[in-house]
Amino acid sequence: MTDKQKRGVLFAILAAAFYALNSPLSKLLLDQVPPTMMAAFLYLGAGLGMAALQAVKAGGGLNGREQKLTRKELPYTVGMVLLDIAAPIALMIGISRTSAANASLLNNFEIVATSLIALLIFREAISRKLWLGIGLVTLSSMILSVQELRSLSFSAGSLFVLAACICWGFENNCTRMLSSKDPTQIVVIKGIFSGLGSLIVALATGEALPGLPSILGALALGFVAYGLSIVFYIYAQRELGAAKTSAYYAVAPFIGVALSLLIFAEIPSVSFLIALAVMIAGAYIVTVADAQ
């Protein structure tokens, strides 16, 4: 592994560690904040926090080192914003209808979505080992989504989380096309426009504004779990590409699961433990395949 690849792996793991806070802490805040409103404040926290950071960088004369977005990247920028409105709304609805640990683990399906879209649309290569890992992650996601094995009824919460992962799969590939540009500028655009879009949807559907402490909590979580995470994710994509970054990012759901089990004292079901074992195997194979 080259120094460039090692740097990319480090950035991907940092992105994962920050994002891992999202499911368990969002689950706590969803008691006071409606799902769509929660999605709005998470992205607004990312956008406003990064805008402040960008202002600090500009004051120190550091912004000139990064390339700015141009009209050429407009289709990918618009796609990124629209997908970032849909994905977190679906995720927050999913988290509100399933356990935090279940939602955290299901987030690994983003690997599958990102890799398949990277292959089919953007022509990134996928090895046999990566296909095997993708298959195991998919199997684990199916186990987590089935609420009752006898009747094969599906958990609505799990399906919403999977829908969010598919949206983020497309979004990750859009962001990959922008990864040579200033990551801070990308997050500001992502955060503010996606956040405002979600806020409009929330108000239009009759969701009420929560109290100020809940708003500040969601904004702070958004800055860390979305803002800082996205910046490091973009840096990782520069070095590794969309599919490989997504593979190393797979550590995030397992950190989220550990935090969820600790915070909520949840007792895992047998199906959850089976899915966890399959997911660990799949994530390991994906990581090994992309490290070679």
Secondary structure as UniProt FT lines:
FT   HELIX           3..19
FT   TURN            20..21
FT   HELIX           22..29
FT   TURN            30..32
FT   HELIX           35..59
FT   TURN            60..61
FT   HELIX           63..65
FT   HELIX           71..73
FT   HELIX           74..97
FT   HELIX           100..106
FT   TURN            107..108
FT   HELIX           109..120
FT   TURN            121..122
FT   HELIX           128..145
FT   STRAND          146..148
FT   TURN            149..152
FT   STRAND          153..154
FT   HELIX           156..176
FT   TURN            177..180
FT   HELIX           183..204
FT   TURN            205..206
FT   HELIX           212..222
FT   HELIX           223..228
FT   HELIX           229..240
FT   HELIX           242..248
FT   TURN            249..250
FT   HELIX           251..264
FT   HELIX           270..291
//
